[in-house]
Amino acid sequence: MTEKLSTDSYKGVRDFYPEDQFIQDYIFFVWESTLESFGYEKYNASVLEPTELYRAKSGEEIVNEQTYQFIDRGDREVTLRPEMTPTVARLIAGKRRELTFPVRWYSIPNLFRYERPQRGRLREHWQLNADFFGVANIEADVEMIEIASTLLQNFGLNDTQYEIRINDLGALAKALDEAGLSSIEAHQYRKLLDKKEKIDDFDEQVTKLLGKPFELELEESEAVTTVLNKLKLRGIHNVVFKQSLVRGFDYYTGIVFEVFSTDPKNNRSLFGGGRYDDLTKLFDDTSIPAVGFGMGDVTIRDVLETYNLLPVYEGAASVALCPLNDAFYDLAGELAQELRIEGLSVMTDVSGKKIGEQITRADKRAIPFVICLGDDEAASNTFTVKHLKTGKEKKMKRRAIAPFVKKSLSR
């Protein structure tokens, strides 16, 4: 006997049944509508990239330990993208002479990381990426953090439920240089600093790295102060300076920020970003100033669930037509076509089940209205529209159905 295949998905990825896809579509809708309200344009690219793109700037740890990579039939090293920033830098550099700067772009790519699946982290996820190219002044950094805050507000969070932490990596690099650390030591120290909140022996590891105790006191830089003041003018007050904030990628050059949930049950980093002015120099000698961030769908869904902000599932159809038997299928088909022309989504039940079971199944599918079709409806051309949630019914001619349902749905 042939062994049957498992119905389980690959470890660390998700299947999206209709109820899950409904939430996913909602998240994408908030992402897209918010970014476009700030004038950002949508782009996309292939999930496959040359491995050297990530080896050059994402960091060896990510390439060697966290990516899905393979050799293709042309003997090329290929990687399933673990992030989108190197890709957008490649796109910008490729057409920089044709683009009108500044450029405001966003995308929602699916990304792949080979890491241990845990709450907030899977091996595949979707991520909003927002990037602002061509502006070196602090206004671009401020706008990016403002967008990040606006997104959370549009999801229904208030400013007591999250905190935005910022740092200045330019000031950090200068302080490490003035402290006498070599470029290699500074790089390794930054890697440790990025993990400070997660390790208990930070000071011991720093001493082991540098051969002596070392404590950095980084004060709020002028750039950080300016960002904080400008955000306050925009009504954003839940922003704080955090000297240990580094972010994991090697390409950040200036202001970086990270958003944290303040809920004790979900007190973790949600997403972040920062300035990366030199990334386009991977492709030519031209440096294009840039700032951006990424927000993952896994963490934002966890946050919405934590704060009871997940949307209530709604069925794809607004109306279910329930024929008494197959003699009324054609009538149902005609009525369905008329209602669709009027802009309604309609599902006709052709299962042959009893009317009661058809109505029950429509209710389970979260379809708000049902219309049953039998001898009386066919003879009188009058139909009873039932709202399943309230149980209320109303008789009307077929031409009145679409306006009635649309008015009811808009309330």
C-alpha positions, 0 to 999 in steps of 0.5 A: 500500500502506498504511503500517504503524504502528510497534510502538514505544511513545511515547518515554519510556513503557514497555510492561509485558509479563508479566515486567515487570508481575510486577516492577511488581506486586512493587514495588506489593505492598511499597509497599502492605504497608509503608504499611498496616503503619504504618496508612496508608489508600489513596486515589486521584484523576484523572490530570487536574487544572486547570493552576493547581493546579501553577502556584500551588505546584509552580513555574513551571519544572515547569509551563512546561517539564515538564508535558503540558498542553492546553486542553479543549473547555470552554476550560479549562487541563488538565494531566496530573499531574506529581506527587501532593502538590498533589492530596492537599492539594486532597482534604484541604482539600476535606473537612477538616471531615469528616476525623478528624485526623491523617490518614495516606494513601498512593497509587500514581499514574501521573505525567507529566513532559515531560523528556528520558528517561534512566536513572531518569527517564521521561516516565511513571512510577508513584510511591508517595506517603505523606502525614501530615496534622494533626501539626505536631511533629517526630514526623510527620517522624521517622515519615515518614523511618522509613517511607522506610527501612523500605521499602528494608529490606523490598525487601532493602537493608541500611543500608550500601547507601543514605544518608538526607540531611536539611536544615531549610528553615525554618532555611535561610530564616532564615539567608538572611534574616539574611544580607540576601537579599531574598525573590526573591534567597533563592528564586533562591539556593535554586534554585541550591543545589538544583543544587549537586551537578550544576554545576561553577560554583556559586560563580560563578553565586551571585556573578552572582546576588547581585552579590558572593561569598556563602557560606552556612554552615548549621549543624545546626538543633535540629530536624535534631538531634532527628530524627537522635537519634530515628531512632537510637533506632529503629535508623536510623543512616545519616542525615546532615545536608546543608546543600545539600539543598533539594528542587525544589518550592517548597512545602516549609517545614521538614525535607526529606530525600532518599535516595541509593544508595551504590553507585558504579554507581548513586550518585544520588538515589532519592527524597525528601520533606519538610514542607509545612505551607502547601499547603492554604492554596491552597484556603482560609485554613486551614493544615494541617501535613503531611509526605510523600514520593514513591518512583518505580518507575523508580528503585527498580527500578534499585536492585533490579537494581543490588543483584540484588534483583529477584524471580524471575518466577513464572507466573500458574498453579501447574499446567498441564494437558496433554491428550494430544489433544482427547478429553481436554479435558473431563476437563482442564476438570473437573479444572481446575475442581476444583483452582481451587475448592481455591484453585489457579490452573490453565491448560489447554493446548488448543493441540493440540500434542504433550505434549512441546511443551506441557510445554516451553511450561509451563516457559517460562511459569514454571508449576511443576507439570504434569499430563498427561492421557491414556487411563491417567489417564482410566481409573484416575483417577490422575495424575502431578504433575511438578515442572518445576524438579526433574523429580520426579514423583509419582502420586496420586488427583485429590483429593490433587493440591490439598493436595500442590501447595499444600504444595509451593508453601508450602515 
